[in-house]
């Protein structure tokens, strides 16, 4: 594996999920695989689970880890070709990325969209610049449009906790106080479609995701109808894609509560975290046996470790 940016980089999702679960049984089975190898992590945005889980995964494989908080630990980066750098940026990606490539064997980068220009965000310009100029295996720690490590951990969690062969999985929009990127929702949809599940997405009208990530999903605007018989419910907010980055609805009735759960098949509830309690998701769900949020967070380690293991095996 040379890069991990979406489900399209995986030949077989089921095989990778099984590999992550196998690693979970013995996290140190491959602790010599990364000996004298270095993972470089660049964070352009805040992170808790992604940062710590990827570091721990690398350490379980015997790797050295170097982490940089862009614009804080390092110089402010410029990504525009031909830029006249007479404002706030100090170092161009063309100069910084090759340095990372010289120092590290594998590179991971986390960046968010600006939610101002659909064209700019969907081009994944920042991610592609790192891939182009580092010339090293690349892991997306979240990009403008996708979050594949989160989605792999979610797939692992659903396989681990599924009570039926082909579960019904519902991705439901939730309220929020501000515009939120589409990456987690896009990515969850892309991976769910690639799995053996019945997949439904429910949201208010106007919140349709980019259709390239939802082909094969059923779209249902009635949340209660969508929840009927669900085995897993994934709760996530996202802003409008058509009216790019805008908030169109503030209906708090979309926040999942135990009342909503009555229509489900005693569904397990998922969220990538962090979560705004009693805005996106109620305390009564998060603190109940329905909740899988901590299981998802734990599985972030083994998802990252499975990906790093495959990359190390191909170095």
N, C-alpha and C positions, 0 to 999 in steps of 0.2 A: 504494500500500500504506500503510495507516494503522497497522497493528500486525503484529507477527511474534511469535506466542506458541505456535503449533503448525502442523502441516502443513495444518490447515483454513484457515489464512490465505493459502494458495497455490492459485491456480487450476490450475496445471499444474506438477508437480514437475520433470518432464523439461525444461521450458523454463527454469526457474530454475537447474537444474544446468548446462545448456548456457551460460547467461549467465555463471555463475561461471567456467566453463572458458574462455570467451571473454575475460573480464576477466583471468584468469591469464596469457594470452598477451601482454597489454598493460595492466599494472596502472594506468598513468597516463593512459589514454585519456580518462578523465572527470575529470581533476584540477581542472578549473574548476567542476564541477557543485556542489561544496560550498562555494564561495567565500563568505565572510561568514556561513556557517552553523555552528552549534555543536552538538556532540553531548555530552550530559551522561550520565556513567556512574556508577551508584551500586552499590557492592559491599558487601553485607551478610555476605559469606563470602569465604574466600580464593580467589584466582584467579591463574593464570599465563597459560595459553593464551588463555582468554576475554578477559582484560584486554588483553594485548598485541596479539592479533590484531584485536580490534575497534578499538583505538586506531590501529593501522597501517592498517587498512581505511579508517577515516575520514580519516586524513592523506593516503592515496593519492587521495582524492576532494577534497582541498583544504579539509577541514573543520577547525575548531578543536575541541579535545577538552578537557573538564573532567571530572576523576575525583574521586569522593569515596568514602572508606572509612567507611561508616556506623558510628557509635559510636566512631570513632577520630579521623577528621578533622572530624567534625561531631557534633552533639548526638545523644544516644540517642533513638530515635524511638518514639513511642507509636502503636499502630494500632487500639486498642479505642475504638469510639465511646462517648462518655459517660464516659470514664475520669476518675477523680479522680487527677491526676498528682502524687501526694505520695510516690512511691517513687524509682525509678532513672531513669525516662524524663523527658526535659527538653522535647522538642518534639513536637507532634502532627503526624501525616502531613497533616492538613488544612491546617496552616500551612506545613510544609516543602515539600510537593509543588508548590503553586502558585508558590513561589519558583523551584524548578527549571524549571517551565514558562515562567516569565518570562525566565529566563536562557538557555534552550536551545531549539533547534528540534526535536530528537529526543532521547528519553530511553531509556536502557537500564538495566535493574536485574537484579542477581543476588541470589537469595535461596534458601535451602535449607529443607526441611521440618524440623519438630521431631522427627518420628517417634514422637510420643507420642499424638497424636489423629488418626485417619484422617479424621474429619470436618473438623477444622481444616485439615489439609494439603491435602486434595482440594478445599477451597473456594477455594484460591489467594487468600486474603484480602489478603495483602500486595501481590501483583501487581495485583489489581483496585483497591486503594486508590491506588496510583501512577497507574494508567491514569485513574481517575476524577478525581483532583485535579490532575494536571499538565496534562491536556487537550492533550497533544501526542502525535505518533506514538511508539509504544512498541515496543522490542525486548526480548524476554526473553533475558537472558544466562544463564539457567537459573532455573527456578522450583521450587516444591515438587514438581511432578509431571512436568515436561518440560524438555528442553534442545534446542530446535529448531536453534540455530546449530551445535551439535555434529552433529546428525543431517543437516543440509544438507551439512556438510563431509564426513560419512561417505558420503552419496549421491554427491557429486562424486568422492570417492576410488574408490568401486566402479566408477563409469562409466569413470573414467580407467584403471583397471587390470583391467577385466573382459576375459576371453579368449573368452567365449561370449555369445551373444545374451541368454539367460535364465539367469543364474547361480543356483546353489543357495547361499543365504545362511543361515548358522546363527548364532543368538544363543545362546551358552552361558553359564550361570551359572558363577561361579568362587568359590572360598573367600575368606574375608576374616577379619580379626581382630575386626571390630566391625560393627555395623549400618550399612548403607549405604542412601542414598535410592534410589528407583525411577526418578528422572527420566531418566537416560541410557538405561536399558533400555526404559522406556515409550516414549520418543521414538524410539529406533531402531526399535522394533517398529511404531510408527505410520507412520513414513516408509517402512519396508521394505514394508509392506502396500500402500502407494500406488505402489510401483514394479513394473517388470516383472521380478520375481524369484520363485524358489521359496523360500519363507521358512519356516524351522523354528526353534522355540524349544525348548531343552533345559535342564532343571533338575531337582533332586531334588523329590520330591513335597512339597507345602506351600509352594513358592516361586512359585506361579502369580501372574503380574502382573495388574493391574487389567484385566478383560476388555474394557473399552471401548477399550483400545489394541492388543489382540491379535486382534481379529476378522479372520479370513482367514488367520491363521498356523496351522501344524501344531504341536501340542505333543507333545514326545517326552521321556519320562523316562529313556530309555536314551541316555546321551551318545554312546557309540560308534556306536550305530545312527543317531543324528541326524547324525553327522559323515560318514557314508558318502557319497562323491561330492561333498562340499562344495567350492565354489569360494572362498567367503569365510567365515571364522569370526570372529565378533565376541565377544570375551571381556569379561564384566562381572559384578561381584557386585551383588546387591541383597538386601535383607532381605525377610521375609515380608510379603505384603500382607494376607492373610486374618488371620493372627496378627500384627497390624500392628507393623512395626518390629523384630520378633524374629528372632534367629538360631536356625535349626532344625537345621542340618547343618554339620559341620566337616570333611567328608570330603575330604582332600587329593587323592584320586584324580581329583577334578573339575578340578584344575589342569592346564591344557593343556601337553603335552610333545610331543616329536617322535614318541613312540610313538603318541599319539592321531592324529597327522597322517597316519599310514600309510593310514588309511581314507579320506582326503580325495582330491580331485582336485588335489593339490599346492596346497592352499588357501593364500590369503593371509590373514594373521591381523591383526585390528584390535583396538584398545583406545583409549579416549578419553584416557588419561593424566590424572592421575598413576597409576602402577601400583606395587603392592607386589611387587617381584620375588621369585620363588620362593615366593610365597603365592598370588597371583591367577594369575600367568603366569610360566613358567620362563624363566630366562636363555637357554636353548638355543633358545627360540622368538623371544624379543625381539631377540636378536643374530643372527638367521639371515635368509636371504633371504625367508623366509615373512612377515616383519614389515612391516606398513604403518603403524606408529604414527607415524613421523615424516612420512610423506606426509599422513596425516590432520591432523597439527598444522599443516603448511604450508598445507593447504587451508582451515583455519579463517579465514585472512585473506580469501580470495576468496569464501568463503561469506558472511561478514559484509559484504564490499564489494558483493556483488550485492544484498543486502537493503537496505543503506543507499542504494545507487544508486536503487532503485525508490522508496524513501521520499522522497528528494530530488526526484525527478522529479514527485512529486505534491504538493510543498509550494506 
